[in-house]
């Protein structure tokens, strides 16, 4: 379960940013996960309170948004949503699609007090 290590890294990042801005508590974290990150949102949500315990993130709300993956076809140059790495181009059937996003994970916003 790599979601626990991701949750620990997320807490560390949030705590550092909160301290850098003189905040004493993290109220919420908005996280954007690419659809092809391999991270299970439910598992991450489950692990987050354990990782946050005893830190300024304790009790914070974790808001997760899944961002669709995009790919470009090398044959017809069309851009489309990619649901998995084996998906052919929906326009011409070409494969593989060159990924143009969907594996990223980023903190969109922190709400602190």
C-alpha positions as CSV (number, residue, x, y, z in Angstrom):
1,X,0.0,0.0,0.0
2,X,2.0,2.9,-1.3
3,X,-0.8,5.3,-0.4
4,X,0.4,5.5,3.2
5,X,3.8,6.8,2.0
6,X,2.0,9.3,-0.3
7,X,-0.1,10.5,2.6
8,X,3.0,11.0,4.7
9,X,4.6,13.0,2.0
10,X,1.5,15.1,1.5
11,X,1.3,15.8,5.3
12,X,5.0,16.8,5.3
13,X,4.5,19.2,2.4
14,X,1.4,20.7,4.0
15,X,3.0,21.1,7.4
16,X,6.1,22.8,5.8
17,X,3.9,25.2,3.8
18,X,1.8,26.0,6.8
19,X,4.8,26.8,8.9
20,X,6.4,28.8,6.1
21,X,3.3,31.0,6.1
22,X,3.0,31.2,9.9
23,X,-0.2,29.1,10.1
24,X,-0.9,27.0,13.1
25,X,-3.4,24.6,11.5
26,X,-4.2,23.0,8.1
27,X,-8.0,23.0,7.6
28,X,-8.1,21.3,4.2
29,X,-6.0,20.1,1.4
30,X,-7.2,20.0,-2.2
31,X,-5.3,17.4,-4.1
32,X,-5.5,16.7,-7.9
33,X,-4.6,13.1,-9.0
34,X,-4.1,12.2,-12.6
35,X,-6.3,9.2,-13.6
36,X,-3.2,7.1,-14.4
37,X,-1.2,7.8,-11.2
38,X,-2.0,4.3,-9.9
39,X,-3.1,5.9,-6.6
40,X,-6.3,4.6,-5.1
41,X,-8.2,7.7,-3.8
42,X,-10.1,5.6,-1.2
43,X,-6.9,4.1,0.2
44,X,-5.3,7.6,0.3
45,X,-8.3,9.0,2.1
46,X,-8.1,6.1,4.6
47,X,-4.4,6.6,5.3
48,X,-4.4,10.4,5.5
49,X,-5.8,10.7,9.1
50,X,-3.2,8.3,10.3
51,X,-0.4,10.2,8.6
52,X,-1.8,13.6,9.9
53,X,-2.2,12.5,13.5
54,X,-0.1,14.6,15.8
55,X,0.7,17.3,13.2
56,X,-0.9,20.6,12.2
57,X,-2.8,18.6,9.6
58,X,-4.7,16.5,12.2
59,X,-8.4,16.8,11.5
60,X,-7.8,18.4,8.1
61,X,-10.2,17.5,5.2
62,X,-8.6,15.9,2.2
63,X,-10.4,16.8,-1.0
64,X,-9.4,14.7,-4.0
65,X,-10.2,15.5,-7.6
66,X,-9.4,13.0,-10.4
67,X,-8.1,14.6,-13.5
68,X,-8.5,12.8,-16.8
69,X,-5.5,11.6,-18.7
70,X,-5.0,12.9,-22.2
71,X,-3.1,11.3,-25.1
72,X,-2.1,12.3,-28.6
73,X,-2.2,9.8,-31.5
74,X,1.0,9.5,-33.5
75,X,-1.0,8.4,-36.6
76,X,-3.8,11.0,-36.9
77,X,-2.6,13.6,-34.3
78,X,-5.9,13.6,-32.5
79,X,-6.0,14.3,-28.8
80,X,-8.4,12.3,-26.6
81,X,-9.0,11.1,-23.1
82,X,-7.0,8.0,-22.1
83,X,-8.7,5.6,-19.7
84,X,-5.8,3.1,-19.6
85,X,-2.4,2.6,-21.2
86,X,-3.7,0.0,-23.7
87,X,-6.4,2.3,-25.1
88,X,-6.2,2.8,-28.9
89,X,-7.1,6.2,-30.5
90,X,-10.9,6.5,-30.6
91,X,-10.6,8.3,-34.0
92,X,-8.4,6.0,-36.1
93,X,-7.5,3.0,-33.9
94,X,-3.8,3.9,-33.8
95,X,-1.7,2.8,-30.8
96,X,0.1,3.6,-28.6
97,X,-1.1,7.1,-27.7
98,X,1.5,9.5,-26.4
99,X,0.5,10.6,-22.9
100,X,0.1,14.3,-22.4
101,X,-1.0,14.2,-18.8
102,X,-2.7,11.9,-16.3
103,X,0.2,10.8,-14.1
104,X,0.6,13.9,-12.1
105,X,-0.3,14.5,-8.5
106,X,-0.4,18.1,-7.2
107,X,-1.6,20.1,-4.3
108,X,-4.0,22.7,-5.7
109,X,-4.7,24.5,-2.5
110,X,-4.2,24.5,1.3
111,X,-6.6,26.1,3.7
112,X,-4.8,27.1,6.8
113,X,-5.6,29.2,10.0
